[in-house]
Amino acid sequence: MRVATCPACGKQFKAATDDELVQQGIQHAKEAHADQNLNDDQVKQIVAQSARDE
Ligand SMILES: [Zn+2]
């Protein structure tokens, strides 16, 4: 599993691939952090920097 942590609230995401983590992150950003206006590329970057194997 690949695991990433939301830098804003610490919520953990788990998925089989980084692509799925990005999809979860985009959804989470819209639901929980709409005020931060994160675009898809920023979410991708966060996942690329913070995702790890578990
Ligand atoms: Zn969050």
mmCIF file of the protein (N, C-alpha, C, O) and its ligand, coordinates in Angstrom:
data_MODEL
# 
_entry.id   MODEL 
# 
loop_
_entity.id 
_entity.type 
_entity.pdbx_number_of_molecules 
1 polymer     1 
2 non-polymer 1 
# 
_entity_poly.entity_id                      1 
_entity_poly.type                           'polypeptide(L)' 
_entity_poly.nstd_linkage                   no 
_entity_poly.nstd_monomer                   no 
_entity_poly.pdbx_seq_one_letter_code       MRVATCPACGKQFKAATDDELVQQGIQHAKEAHADQNLNDDQVKQIVAQSARDE 
_entity_poly.pdbx_seq_one_letter_code_can   MRVATCPACGKQFKAATDDELVQQGIQHAKEAHADQNLNDDQVKQIVAQSARDE 
_entity_poly.pdbx_strand_id                 A 
# 
loop_
_entity_poly_seq.entity_id 
_entity_poly_seq.num 
_entity_poly_seq.mon_id 
_entity_poly_seq.hetero 
1 1  MET n 
1 2  ARG n 
1 3  VAL n 
1 4  ALA n 
1 5  THR n 
1 6  CYS n 
1 7  PRO n 
1 8  ALA n 
1 9  CYS n 
1 10 GLY n 
1 11 LYS n 
1 12 GLN n 
1 13 PHE n 
1 14 LYS n 
1 15 ALA n 
1 16 ALA n 
1 17 THR n 
1 18 ASP n 
1 19 ASP n 
1 20 GLU n 
1 21 LEU n 
1 22 VAL n 
1 23 GLN n 
1 24 GLN n 
1 25 GLY n 
1 26 ILE n 
1 27 GLN n 
1 28 HIS n 
1 29 ALA n 
1 30 LYS n 
1 31 GLU n 
1 32 ALA n 
1 33 HIS n 
1 34 ALA n 
1 35 ASP n 
1 36 GLN n 
1 37 ASN n 
1 38 LEU n 
1 39 ASN n 
1 40 ASP n 
1 41 ASP n 
1 42 GLN n 
1 43 VAL n 
1 44 LYS n 
1 45 GLN n 
1 46 ILE n 
1 47 VAL n 
1 48 ALA n 
1 49 GLN n 
1 50 SER n 
1 51 ALA n 
1 52 ARG n 
1 53 ASP n 
1 54 GLU n 
# 
loop_
_struct_asym.id 
_struct_asym.entity_id 
A 1 
B 2 
# 
loop_
_chem_comp.id 
_chem_comp.type 
_chem_comp.mon_nstd_flag 
ALA 'L-peptide linking' y 
ARG 'L-peptide linking' y 
ASN 'L-peptide linking' y 
ASP 'L-peptide linking' y 
CYS 'L-peptide linking' y 
GLN 'L-peptide linking' y 
GLU 'L-peptide linking' y 
GLY 'peptide linking'   y 
HIS 'L-peptide linking' y 
ILE 'L-peptide linking' y 
LEU 'L-peptide linking' y 
LYS 'L-peptide linking' y 
MET 'L-peptide linking' y 
PHE 'L-peptide linking' y 
PRO 'L-peptide linking' y 
SER 'L-peptide linking' y 
THR 'L-peptide linking' y 
VAL 'L-peptide linking' y 
ZN  non-polymer         . 
# 
_pdbx_entity_nonpoly.entity_id   2 
_pdbx_entity_nonpoly.name        ? 
_pdbx_entity_nonpoly.comp_id     ZN 
# 
_pdbx_nonpoly_scheme.asym_id         B 
_pdbx_nonpoly_scheme.entity_id       2 
_pdbx_nonpoly_scheme.mon_id          ZN 
_pdbx_nonpoly_scheme.ndb_seq_num     1 
_pdbx_nonpoly_scheme.pdb_seq_num     101 
_pdbx_nonpoly_scheme.auth_seq_num    101 
_pdbx_nonpoly_scheme.pdb_mon_id      ZN 
_pdbx_nonpoly_scheme.auth_mon_id     ZN 
_pdbx_nonpoly_scheme.pdb_strand_id   A 
_pdbx_nonpoly_scheme.pdb_ins_code    . 
# 
loop_
_atom_site.group_PDB 
_atom_site.id 
_atom_site.type_symbol 
_atom_site.label_atom_id 
_atom_site.label_alt_id 
_atom_site.label_comp_id 
_atom_site.label_asym_id 
_atom_site.label_entity_id 
_atom_site.label_seq_id 
_atom_site.pdbx_PDB_ins_code 
_atom_site.Cartn_x 
_atom_site.Cartn_y 
_atom_site.Cartn_z 
_atom_site.occupancy 
_atom_site.B_iso_or_equiv 
_atom_site.pdbx_formal_charge 
_atom_site.auth_seq_id 
_atom_site.auth_comp_id 
_atom_site.auth_asym_id 
_atom_site.auth_atom_id 
_atom_site.pdbx_PDB_model_num 
ATOM   1   N  N  . MET A 1 1  ? 0.839   -1.197 0.000  1.00 0.00 ? 1   MET A N  1 
ATOM   2   C  CA . MET A 1 1  ? 0.000   0.000  0.000  1.00 0.00 ? 1   MET A CA 1 
ATOM   3   C  C  . MET A 1 1  ? 0.872   1.245  0.000  1.00 0.00 ? 1   MET A C  1 
ATOM   4   O  O  . MET A 1 1  ? 1.963   1.278  0.570  1.00 0.00 ? 1   MET A O  1 
ATOM   5   N  N  . ARG A 1 2  ? 0.348   2.264  -0.661 1.00 0.00 ? 2   ARG A N  1 
ATOM   6   C  CA . ARG A 1 2  ? 0.980   3.583  -0.619 1.00 0.00 ? 2   ARG A CA 1 
ATOM   7   C  C  . ARG A 1 2  ? 0.206   4.453  0.367  1.00 0.00 ? 2   ARG A C  1 
ATOM   8   O  O  . ARG A 1 2  ? -1.025  4.441  0.395  1.00 0.00 ? 2   ARG A O  1 
ATOM   9   N  N  . VAL A 1 3  ? 0.934   5.192  1.155  1.00 0.00 ? 3   VAL A N  1 
ATOM   10  C  CA . VAL A 1 3  ? 0.314   6.006  2.197  1.00 0.00 ? 3   VAL A CA 1 
ATOM   11  C  C  . VAL A 1 3  ? 0.782   7.451  2.043  1.00 0.00 ? 3   VAL A C  1 
ATOM   12  O  O  . VAL A 1 3  ? 1.965   7.711  1.824  1.00 0.00 ? 3   VAL A O  1 
ATOM   13  N  N  . ALA A 1 4  ? -0.153  8.378  2.160  1.00 0.00 ? 4   ALA A N  1 
ATOM   14  C  CA . ALA A 1 4  ? 0.183   9.799  2.147  1.00 0.00 ? 4   ALA A CA 1 
ATOM   15  C  C  . ALA A 1 4  ? -0.576  10.485 3.277  1.00 0.00 ? 4   ALA A C  1 
ATOM   16  O  O  . ALA A 1 4  ? -1.643  10.035 3.695  1.00 0.00 ? 4   ALA A O  1 
ATOM   17  N  N  . THR A 1 5  ? -0.006  11.577 3.757  1.00 0.00 ? 5   THR A N  1 
ATOM   18  C  CA . THR A 1 5  ? -0.624  12.322 4.856  1.00 0.00 ? 5   THR A CA 1 
ATOM   19  C  C  . THR A 1 5  ? -0.954  13.731 4.387  1.00 0.00 ? 5   THR A C  1 
ATOM   20  O  O  . THR A 1 5  ? -0.129  14.402 3.766  1.00 0.00 ? 5   THR A O  1 
ATOM   21  N  N  . CYS A 1 6  ? -2.157  14.164 4.689  1.00 0.00 ? 6   CYS A N  1 
ATOM   22  C  CA . CYS A 1 6  ? -2.547  15.536 4.349  1.00 0.00 ? 6   CYS A CA 1 
ATOM   23  C  C  . CYS A 1 6  ? -1.706  16.512 5.169  1.00 0.00 ? 6   CYS A C  1 
ATOM   24  O  O  . CYS A 1 6  ? -1.714  16.446 6.398  1.00 0.00 ? 6   CYS A O  1 
ATOM   25  N  N  . PRO A 1 7  ? -0.977  17.419 4.505  1.00 0.00 ? 7   PRO A N  1 
ATOM   26  C  CA . PRO A 1 7  ? -0.129  18.353 5.244  1.00 0.00 ? 7   PRO A CA 1 
ATOM   27  C  C  . PRO A 1 7  ? -0.938  19.381 6.043  1.00 0.00 ? 7   PRO A C  1 
ATOM   28  O  O  . PRO A 1 7  ? -0.410  20.010 6.960  1.00 0.00 ? 7   PRO A O  1 
ATOM   29  N  N  . ALA A 1 8  ? -2.189  19.545 5.703  1.00 0.00 ? 8   ALA A N  1 
ATOM   30  C  CA . ALA A 1 8  ? -3.002  20.569 6.369  1.00 0.00 ? 8   ALA A CA 1 
ATOM   31  C  C  . ALA A 1 8  ? -3.662  20.052 7.638  1.00 0.00 ? 8   ALA A C  1 
ATOM   32  O  O  . ALA A 1 8  ? -3.773  20.788 8.618  1.00 0.00 ? 8   ALA A O  1 
ATOM   33  N  N  . CYS A 1 9  ? -4.111  18.776 7.636  1.00 0.00 ? 9   CYS A N  1 
ATOM   34  C  CA . CYS A 1 9  ? -4.866  18.293 8.794  1.00 0.00 ? 9   CYS A CA 1 
ATOM   35  C  C  . CYS A 1 9  ? -4.364  16.954 9.330  1.00 0.00 ? 9   CYS A C  1 
ATOM   36  O  O  . CYS A 1 9  ? -4.848  16.480 10.358 1.00 0.00 ? 9   CYS A O  1 
ATOM   37  N  N  . GLY A 1 10 ? -3.394  16.338 8.639  1.00 0.00 ? 10  GLY A N  1 
ATOM   38  C  CA . GLY A 1 10 ? -2.826  15.103 9.145  1.00 0.00 ? 10  GLY A CA 1 
ATOM   39  C  C  . GLY A 1 10 ? -3.606  13.845 8.808  1.00 0.00 ? 10  GLY A C  1 
ATOM   40  O  O  . GLY A 1 10 ? -3.241  12.756 9.250  1.00 0.00 ? 10  GLY A O  1 
ATOM   41  N  N  . LYS A 1 11 ? -4.676  13.978 8.030  1.00 0.00 ? 11  LYS A N  1 
ATOM   42  C  CA . LYS A 1 11 ? -5.452  12.801 7.641  1.00 0.00 ? 11  LYS A CA 1 
ATOM   43  C  C  . LYS A 1 11 ? -4.599  11.891 6.759  1.00 0.00 ? 11  LYS A C  1 
ATOM   44  O  O  . LYS A 1 11 ? -3.881  12.358 5.875  1.00 0.00 ? 11  LYS A O  1 
ATOM   45  N  N  . GLN A 1 12 ? -4.691  10.588 7.015  1.00 0.00 ? 12  GLN A N  1 
ATOM   46  C  CA . GLN A 1 12 ? -3.923  9.625  6.234  1.00 0.00 ? 12  GLN A CA 1 
ATOM   47  C  C  . GLN A 1 12 ? -4.760  9.036  5.111  1.00 0.00 ? 12  GLN A C  1 
ATOM   48  O  O  . GLN A 1 12 ? -5.953  8.774  5.269  1.00 0.00 ? 12  GLN A O  1 
ATOM   49  N  N  . PHE A 1 13 ? -4.107  8.835  3.976  1.00 0.00 ? 13  PHE A N  1 
ATOM   50  C  CA . PHE A 1 13 ? -4.735  8.200  2.819  1.00 0.00 ? 13  PHE A CA 1 
ATOM   51  C  C  . PHE A 1 13 ? -3.961  6.952  2.475  1.00 0.00 ? 13  PHE A C  1 
ATOM   52  O  O  . PHE A 1 13 ? -2.731  6.931  2.538  1.00 0.00 ? 13  PHE A O  1 
ATOM   53  N  N  . LYS A 1 14 ? -4.689  5.905  2.109  1.00 0.00 ? 14  LYS A N  1 
ATOM   54  C  CA . LYS A 1 14 ? -4.044  4.671  1.680  1.00 0.00 ? 14  LYS A CA 1 
ATOM   55  C  C  . LYS A 1 14 ? -4.654  4.234  0.361  1.00 0.00 ? 14  LYS A C  1 
ATOM   56  O  O  . LYS A 1 14 ? -5.869  4.289  0.166  1.00 0.00 ? 14  LYS A O  1 
ATOM   57  N  N  . ALA A 1 15 ? -3.780  3.798  -0.544 1.00 0.00 ? 15  ALA A N  1 
ATOM   58  C  CA . ALA A 1 15 ? -4.252  3.324  -1.837 1.00 0.00 ? 15  ALA A CA 1 
ATOM   59  C  C  . ALA A 1 15 ? -3.195  2.407  -2.434 1.00 0.00 ? 15  ALA A C  1 
ATOM   60  O  O  . ALA A 1 15 ? -2.062  2.339  -1.957 1.00 0.00 ? 15  ALA A O  1 
ATOM   61  N  N  . ALA A 1 16 ? -3.593  1.708  -3.483 1.00 0.00 ? 16  ALA A N  1 
ATOM   62  C  CA . ALA A 1 16 ? -2.671  0.772  -4.120 1.00 0.00 ? 16  ALA A CA 1 
ATOM   63  C  C  . ALA A 1 16 ? -1.609  1.499  -4.939 1.00 0.00 ? 16  ALA A C  1 
ATOM   64  O  O  . ALA A 1 16 ? -0.479  1.027  -5.066 1.00 0.00 ? 16  ALA A O  1 
ATOM   65  N  N  . THR A 1 17 ? -1.979  2.645  -5.490 1.00 0.00 ? 17  THR A N  1 
ATOM   66  C  CA . THR A 1 17 ? -1.054  3.368  -6.363 1.00 0.00 ? 17  THR A CA 1 
ATOM   67  C  C  . THR A 1 17 ? -1.056  4.855  -6.025 1.00 0.00 ? 17  THR A C  1 
ATOM   68  O  O  . THR A 1 17 ? -1.980  5.362  -5.389 1.00 0.00 ? 17  THR A O  1 
ATOM   69  N  N  . ASP A 1 18 ? -0.001  5.542  -6.464 1.00 0.00 ? 18  ASP A N  1 
ATOM   70  C  CA . ASP A 1 18 ? 0.060   6.986  -6.255 1.00 0.00 ? 18  ASP A CA 1 
ATOM   71  C  C  . ASP A 1 18 ? -1.082  7.691  -6.983 1.00 0.00 ? 18  ASP A C  1 
ATOM   72  O  O  . ASP A 1 18 ? -1.605  8.692  -6.495 1.00 0.00 ? 18  ASP A O  1 
ATOM   73  N  N  . ASP A 1 19 ? -1.471  7.170  -8.156 1.00 0.00 ? 19  ASP A N  1 
ATOM   74  C  CA . ASP A 1 19 ? -2.570  7.793  -8.891 1.00 0.00 ? 19  ASP A CA 1 
ATOM   75  C  C  . ASP A 1 19 ? -3.849  7.804  -8.060 1.00 0.00 ? 19  ASP A C  1 
ATOM   76  O  O  . ASP A 1 19 ? -4.588  8.789  -8.053 1.00 0.00 ? 19  ASP A O  1 
ATOM   77  N  N  . GLU A 1 20 ? -4.104  6.701  -7.362 1.00 0.00 ? 20  GLU A N  1 
ATOM   78  C  CA . GLU A 1 20 ? -5.301  6.645  -6.514 1.00 0.00 ? 20  GLU A CA 1 
ATOM   79  C  C  . GLU A 1 20 ? -5.165  7.592  -5.329 1.00 0.00 ? 20  GLU A C  1 
ATOM   80  O  O  . GLU A 1 20 ? -6.145  8.204  -4.902 1.00 0.00 ? 20  GLU A O  1 
ATOM   81  N  N  . LEU A 1 21 ? -3.955  7.712  -4.802 1.00 0.00 ? 21  LEU A N  1 
ATOM   82  C  CA . LEU A 1 21 ? -3.737  8.681  -3.720 1.00 0.00 ? 21  LEU A CA 1 
ATOM   83  C  C  . LEU A 1 21 ? -4.044  10.097 -4.198 1.00 0.00 ? 21  LEU A C  1 
ATOM   84  O  O  . LEU A 1 21 ? -4.639  10.896 -3.476 1.00 0.00 ? 21  LEU A O  1 
ATOM   85  N  N  . VAL A 1 22 ? -3.631  10.388 -5.415 1.00 0.00 ? 22  VAL A N  1 
ATOM   86  C  CA . VAL A 1 22 ? -3.894  11.727 -5.960 1.00 0.00 ? 22  VAL A CA 1 
ATOM   87  C  C  . VAL A 1 22 ? -5.403  11.950 -6.069 1.00 0.00 ? 22  VAL A C  1 
ATOM   88  O  O  . VAL A 1 22 ? -5.903  13.019 -5.717 1.00 0.00 ? 22  VAL A O  1 
ATOM   89  N  N  . GLN A 1 23 ? -6.121  10.945 -6.555 1.00 0.00 ? 23  GLN A N  1 
ATOM   90  C  CA . GLN A 1 23 ? -7.584  11.091 -6.671 1.00 0.00 ? 23  GLN A CA 1 
ATOM   91  C  C  . GLN A 1 23 ? -8.220  11.319 -5.301 1.00 0.00 ? 23  GLN A C  1 
ATOM   92  O  O  . GLN A 1 23 ? -9.098  12.169 -5.155 1.00 0.00 ? 23  GLN A O  1 
ATOM   93  N  N  . GLN A 1 24 ? -7.775  10.557 -4.297 1.00 0.00 ? 24  GLN A N  1 
ATOM   94  C  CA . GLN A 1 24 ? -8.298  10.751 -2.941 1.00 0.00 ? 24  GLN A CA 1 
ATOM   95  C  C  . GLN A 1 24 ? -7.944  12.135 -2.422 1.00 0.00 ? 24  GLN A C  1 
ATOM   96  O  O  . GLN A 1 24 ? -8.757  12.797 -1.776 1.00 0.00 ? 24  GLN A O  1 
ATOM   97  N  N  . GLY A 1 25 ? -6.719  12.563 -2.711 1.00 0.00 ? 25  GLY A N  1 
ATOM   98  C  CA . GLY A 1 25 ? -6.267  13.863 -2.243 1.00 0.00 ? 25  GLY A CA 1 
ATOM   99  C  C  . GLY A 1 25 ? -7.050  15.003 -2.876 1.00 0.00 ? 25  GLY A C  1 
ATOM   100 O  O  . GLY A 1 25 ? -7.396  15.977 -2.207 1.00 0.00 ? 25  GLY A O  1 
ATOM   101 N  N  . ILE A 1 26 ? -7.328  14.874 -4.172 1.00 0.00 ? 26  ILE A N  1 
ATOM   102 C  CA . ILE A 1 26 ? -8.108  15.909 -4.861 1.00 0.00 ? 26  ILE A CA 1 
ATOM   103 C  C  . ILE A 1 26 ? -9.500  16.002 -4.241 1.00 0.00 ? 26  ILE A C  1 
ATOM   104 O  O  . ILE A 1 26 ? -10.007 17.095 -3.987 1.00 0.00 ? 26  ILE A O  1 
ATOM   105 N  N  . GLN A 1 27 ? -10.105 14.851 -4.002 1.00 0.00 ? 27  GLN A N  1 
ATOM   106 C  CA . GLN A 1 27 ? -11.428 14.818 -3.381 1.00 0.00 ? 27  GLN A CA 1 
ATOM   107 C  C  . GLN A 1 27 ? -11.383 15.433 -1.983 1.00 0.00 ? 27  GLN A C  1 
ATOM   108 O  O  . GLN A 1 27 ? -12.247 16.229 -1.615 1.00 0.00 ? 27  GLN A O  1 
ATOM   109 N  N  . HIS A 1 28 ? -10.365 15.054 -1.211 1.00 0.00 ? 28  HIS A N  1 
ATOM   110 C  CA . HIS A 1 28 ? -10.223 15.553 0.159  1.00 0.00 ? 28  HIS A CA 1 
ATOM   111 C  C  . HIS A 1 28 ? -10.009 17.068 0.166  1.00 0.00 ? 28  HIS A C  1 
ATOM   112 O  O  . HIS A 1 28 ? -10.576 17.778 0.997  1.00 0.00 ? 28  HIS A O  1 
ATOM   113 N  N  . ALA A 1 29 ? -9.194  17.551 -0.759 1.00 0.00 ? 29  ALA A N  1 
ATOM   114 C  CA . ALA A 1 29 ? -8.925  18.986 -0.820 1.00 0.00 ? 29  ALA A CA 1 
ATOM   115 C  C  . ALA A 1 29 ? -10.212 19.761 -1.087 1.00 0.00 ? 29  ALA A C  1 
ATOM   116 O  O  . ALA A 1 29 ? -10.427 20.841 -0.538 1.00 0.00 ? 29  ALA A O  1 
ATOM   117 N  N  . LYS A 1 30 ? -11.070 19.188 -1.945 1.00 0.00 ? 30  LYS A N  1 
ATOM   118 C  CA . LYS A 1 30 ? -12.335 19.854 -2.258 1.00 0.00 ? 30  LYS A CA 1 
ATOM   119 C  C  . LYS A 1 30 ? -13.271 19.849 -1.056 1.00 0.00 ? 30  LYS A C  1 
ATOM   120 O  O  . LYS A 1 30 ? -13.963 20.833 -0.793 1.00 0.00 ? 30  LYS A O  1 
ATOM   121 N  N  . GLU A 1 31 ? -13.288 18.731 -0.327 1.00 0.00 ? 31  GLU A N  1 
ATOM   122 C  CA . GLU A 1 31 ? -14.248 18.586 0.776  1.00 0.00 ? 31  GLU A CA 1 
ATOM   123 C  C  . GLU A 1 31 ? -13.771 19.296 2.042  1.00 0.00 ? 31  GLU A C  1 
ATOM   124 O  O  . GLU A 1 31 ? -14.560 19.939 2.735  1.00 0.00 ? 31  GLU A O  1 
ATOM   125 N  N  . ALA A 1 32 ? -12.472 19.174 2.341  1.00 0.00 ? 32  ALA A N  1 
ATOM   126 C  CA . ALA A 1 32 ? -11.982 19.630 3.645  1.00 0.00 ? 32  ALA A CA 1 
ATOM   127 C  C  . ALA A 1 32 ? -11.201 20.933 3.574  1.00 0.00 ? 32  ALA A C  1 
ATOM   128 O  O  . ALA A 1 32 ? -11.119 21.657 4.566  1.00 0.00 ? 32  ALA A O  1 
ATOM   129 N  N  . HIS A 1 33 ? -10.625 21.240 2.420  1.00 0.00 ? 33  HIS A N  1 
ATOM   130 C  CA . HIS A 1 33 ? -9.736  22.398 2.334  1.00 0.00 ? 33  HIS A CA 1 
ATOM   131 C  C  . HIS A 1 33 ? -10.060 23.270 1.121  1.00 0.00 ? 33  HIS A C  1 
ATOM   132 O  O  . HIS A 1 33 ? -9.171  23.787 0.445  1.00 0.00 ? 33  HIS A O  1 
ATOM   133 N  N  . ALA A 1 34 ? -11.349 23.415 0.872  1.00 0.00 ? 34  ALA A N  1 
ATOM   134 C  CA . ALA A 1 34 ? -11.759 24.220 -0.281 1.00 0.00 ? 34  ALA A CA 1 
ATOM   135 C  C  . ALA A 1 34 ? -11.213 25.642 -0.183 1.00 0.00 ? 34  ALA A C  1 
ATOM   136 O  O  . ALA A 1 34 ? -10.952 26.284 -1.200 1.00 0.00 ? 34  ALA A O  1 
ATOM   137 N  N  . ASP A 1 35 ? -11.040 26.132 1.054  1.00 0.00 ? 35  ASP A N  1 
ATOM   138 C  CA . ASP A 1 35 ? -10.554 27.496 1.244  1.00 0.00 ? 35  ASP A CA 1 
ATOM   139 C  C  . ASP A 1 35 ? -9.117  27.678 0.787  1.00 0.00 ? 35  ASP A C  1 
ATOM   140 O  O  . ASP A 1 35 ? -8.676  28.805 0.562  1.00 0.00 ? 35  ASP A O  1 
ATOM   141 N  N  . GLN A 1 36 ? -8.374  26.569 0.644  1.00 0.00 ? 36  GLN A N  1 
ATOM   142 C  CA . GLN A 1 36 ? -6.964  26.671 0.237  1.00 0.00 ? 36  GLN A CA 1 
ATOM   143 C  C  . GLN A 1 36 ? -6.786  26.647 -1.274 1.00 0.00 ? 36  GLN A C  1 
ATOM   144 O  O  . GLN A 1 36 ? -5.690  26.886 -1.779 1.00 0.00 ? 36  GLN A O  1 
ATOM   145 N  N  . ASN A 1 37 ? -7.872  26.356 -1.999 1.00 0.00 ? 37  ASN A N  1 
ATOM   146 C  CA . ASN A 1 37 ? -7.836  26.382 -3.467 1.00 0.00 ? 37  ASN A CA 1 
ATOM   147 C  C  . ASN A 1 37 ? -6.676  25.571 -4.046 1.00 0.00 ? 37  ASN A C  1 
ATOM   148 O  O  . ASN A 1 37 ? -5.982  26.036 -4.951 1.00 0.00 ? 37  ASN A O  1 
ATOM   149 N  N  . LEU A 1 38 ? -6.469  24.385 -3.536 1.00 0.00 ? 38  LEU A N  1 
ATOM   150 C  CA . LEU A 1 38 ? -5.421  23.518 -4.087 1.00 0.00 ? 38  LEU A CA 1 
ATOM   151 C  C  . LEU A 1 38 ? -5.854  23.020 -5.464 1.00 0.00 ? 38  LEU A C  1 
ATOM   152 O  O  . LEU A 1 38 ? -6.965  22.516 -5.630 1.00 0.00 ? 38  LEU A O  1 
ATOM   153 N  N  . ASN A 1 39 ? -4.978  23.164 -6.437 1.00 0.00 ? 39  ASN A N  1 
ATOM   154 C  CA . ASN A 1 39 ? -5.324  22.590 -7.736 1.00 0.00 ? 39  ASN A CA 1 
ATOM   155 C  C  . ASN A 1 39 ? -4.742  21.180 -7.846 1.00 0.00 ? 39  ASN A C  1 
ATOM   156 O  O  . ASN A 1 39 ? -3.966  20.739 -6.998 1.00 0.00 ? 39  ASN A O  1 
ATOM   157 N  N  . ASP A 1 40 ? -5.141  20.487 -8.918 1.00 0.00 ? 40  ASP A N  1 
ATOM   158 C  CA . ASP A 1 40 ? -4.771  19.079 -9.047 1.00 0.00 ? 40  ASP A CA 1 
ATOM   159 C  C  . ASP A 1 40 ? -3.253  18.897 -9.057 1.00 0.00 ? 40  ASP A C  1 
ATOM   160 O  O  . ASP A 1 40 ? -2.737  17.938 -8.483 1.00 0.00 ? 40  ASP A O  1 
ATOM   161 N  N  . ASP A 1 41 ? -2.536  19.823 -9.714 1.00 0.00 ? 41  ASP A N  1 
ATOM   162 C  CA . ASP A 1 41 ? -1.081  19.708 -9.780 1.00 0.00 ? 41  ASP A CA 1 
ATOM   163 C  C  . ASP A 1 41 ? -0.440  19.832 -8.403 1.00 0.00 ? 41  ASP A C  1 
ATOM   164 O  O  . ASP A 1 41 ? 0.544   19.155 -8.105 1.00 0.00 ? 41  ASP A O  1 
ATOM   165 N  N  . GLN A 1 42 ? -1.005  20.700 -7.565 1.00 0.00 ? 42  GLN A N  1 
ATOM   166 C  CA . GLN A 1 42 ? -0.462  20.846 -6.211 1.00 0.00 ? 42  GLN A CA 1 
ATOM   167 C  C  . GLN A 1 42 ? -0.685  19.573 -5.407 1.00 0.00 ? 42  GLN A C  1 
ATOM   168 O  O  . GLN A 1 42 ? 0.193   19.144 -4.659 1.00 0.00 ? 42  GLN A O  1 
ATOM   169 N  N  . VAL A 1 43 ? -1.859  18.971 -5.562 1.00 0.00 ? 43  VAL A N  1 
ATOM   170 C  CA . VAL A 1 43 ? -2.123  17.709 -4.865 1.00 0.00 ? 43  VAL A CA 1 
ATOM   171 C  C  . VAL A 1 43 ? -1.154  16.636 -5.348 1.00 0.00 ? 43  VAL A C  1 
ATOM   172 O  O  . VAL A 1 43 ? -0.621  15.866 -4.548 1.00 0.00 ? 43  VAL A O  1 
ATOM   173 N  N  . LYS A 1 44 ? -0.930  16.588 -6.655 1.00 0.00 ? 44  LYS A N  1 
ATOM   174 C  CA . LYS A 1 44 ? 0.022   15.612 -7.206 1.00 0.00 ? 44  LYS A CA 1 
ATOM   175 C  C  . LYS A 1 44 ? 1.401   15.799 -6.600 1.00 0.00 ? 44  LYS A C  1 
ATOM   176 O  O  . LYS A 1 44 ? 2.071   14.826 -6.255 1.00 0.00 ? 44  LYS A O  1 
ATOM   177 N  N  . GLN A 1 45 ? 1.824   17.052 -6.470 1.00 0.00 ? 45  GLN A N  1 
ATOM   178 C  CA . GLN A 1 45 ? 3.134   17.338 -5.915 1.00 0.00 ? 45  GLN A CA 1 
ATOM   179 C  C  . GLN A 1 45 ? 3.228   16.894 -4.457 1.00 0.00 ? 45  GLN A C  1 
ATOM   180 O  O  . GLN A 1 45 ? 4.234   16.325 -4.033 1.00 0.00 ? 45  GLN A O  1 
ATOM   181 N  N  . ILE A 1 46 ? 2.171   17.159 -3.701 1.00 0.00 ? 46  ILE A N  1 
ATOM   182 C  CA . ILE A 1 46 ? 2.164   16.760 -2.290 1.00 0.00 ? 46  ILE A CA 1 
ATOM   183 C  C  . ILE A 1 46 ? 2.268   15.245 -2.179 1.00 0.00 ? 46  ILE A C  1 
ATOM   184 O  O  . ILE A 1 46 ? 3.021   14.723 -1.357 1.00 0.00 ? 46  ILE A O  1 
ATOM   185 N  N  . VAL A 1 47 ? 1.501   14.543 -3.017 1.00 0.00 ? 47  VAL A N  1 
ATOM   186 C  CA . VAL A 1 47 ? 1.560   13.074 -2.986 1.00 0.00 ? 47  VAL A CA 1 
ATOM   187 C  C  . VAL A 1 47 ? 2.960   12.601 -3.384 1.00 0.00 ? 47  VAL A C  1 
ATOM   188 O  O  . VAL A 1 47 ? 3.514   11.704 -2.750 1.00 0.00 ? 47  VAL A O  1 
ATOM   189 N  N  . ALA A 1 48 ? 3.526   13.194 -4.420 1.00 0.00 ? 48  ALA A N  1 
ATOM   190 C  CA . ALA A 1 48 ? 4.851   12.780 -4.882 1.00 0.00 ? 48  ALA A CA 1 
ATOM   191 C  C  . ALA A 1 48 ? 5.899   12.964 -3.789 1.00 0.00 ? 48  ALA A C  1 
ATOM   192 O  O  . ALA A 1 48 ? 6.828   12.166 -3.660 1.00 0.00 ? 48  ALA A O  1 
ATOM   193 N  N  . GLN A 1 49 ? 5.735   14.025 -3.007 1.00 0.00 ? 49  GLN A N  1 
ATOM   194 C  CA . GLN A 1 49 ? 6.735   14.322 -1.973 1.00 0.00 ? 49  GLN A CA 1 
ATOM   195 C  C  . GLN A 1 49 ? 6.525   13.509 -0.703 1.00 0.00 ? 49  GLN A C  1 
ATOM   196 O  O  . GLN A 1 49 ? 7.487   13.200 0.000  1.00 0.00 ? 49  GLN A O  1 
ATOM   197 N  N  . SER A 1 50 ? 5.282   13.161 -0.404 1.00 0.00 ? 50  SER A N  1 
ATOM   198 C  CA . SER A 1 50 ? 5.031   12.595 0.924  1.00 0.00 ? 50  SER A CA 1 
ATOM   199 C  C  . SER A 1 50 ? 4.602   11.132 0.909  1.00 0.00 ? 50  SER A C  1 
ATOM   200 O  O  . SER A 1 50 ? 4.607   10.492 1.961  1.00 0.00 ? 50  SER A O  1 
ATOM   201 N  N  . ALA A 1 51 ? 4.233   10.582 -0.239 1.00 0.00 ? 51  ALA A N  1 
ATOM   202 C  CA . ALA A 1 51 ? 3.749   9.195  -0.264 1.00 0.00 ? 51  ALA A CA 1 
ATOM   203 C  C  . ALA A 1 51 ? 4.876   8.236  0.087  1.00 0.00 ? 51  ALA A C  1 
ATOM   204 O  O  . ALA A 1 51 ? 6.027   8.446  -0.297 1.00 0.00 ? 51  ALA A O  1 
ATOM   205 N  N  . ARG A 1 52 ? 4.538   7.188  0.816  1.00 0.00 ? 52  ARG A N  1 
ATOM   206 C  CA . ARG A 1 52 ? 5.535   6.192  1.183  1.00 0.00 ? 52  ARG A CA 1 
ATOM   207 C  C  . ARG A 1 52 ? 4.894   4.807  1.150  1.00 0.00 ? 52  ARG A C  1 
ATOM   208 O  O  . ARG A 1 52 ? 3.669   4.680  1.144  1.00 0.00 ? 52  ARG A O  1 
ATOM   209 N  N  . ASP A 1 53 ? 5.719   3.788  1.127  1.00 0.00 ? 53  ASP A N  1 
ATOM   210 C  CA . ASP A 1 53 ? 5.207   2.414  1.141  1.00 0.00 ? 53  ASP A CA 1 
ATOM   211 C  C  . ASP A 1 53 ? 4.874   1.993  2.559  1.00 0.00 ? 53  ASP A C  1 
ATOM   212 O  O  . ASP A 1 53 ? 5.545   2.373  3.518  1.00 0.00 ? 53  ASP A O  1 
ATOM   213 N  N  . GLU A 1 54 ? 3.815   1.194  2.664  1.00 0.00 ? 54  GLU A N  1 
ATOM   214 C  CA . GLU A 1 54 ? 3.475   0.663  3.982  1.00 0.00 ? 54  GLU A CA 1 
ATOM   215 C  C  . GLU A 1 54 ? 2.965   -0.749 3.809  1.00 0.00 ? 54  GLU A C  1 
ATOM   216 O  O  . GLU A 1 54 ? 2.615   -1.404 4.790  1.00 0.00 ? 54  GLU A O  1 
HETATM 217 ZN ZN . ZN  B 2 .  ? -6.660  17.549 5.137  1.00 0.00 2 101 ZN  A ZN 1 
# 
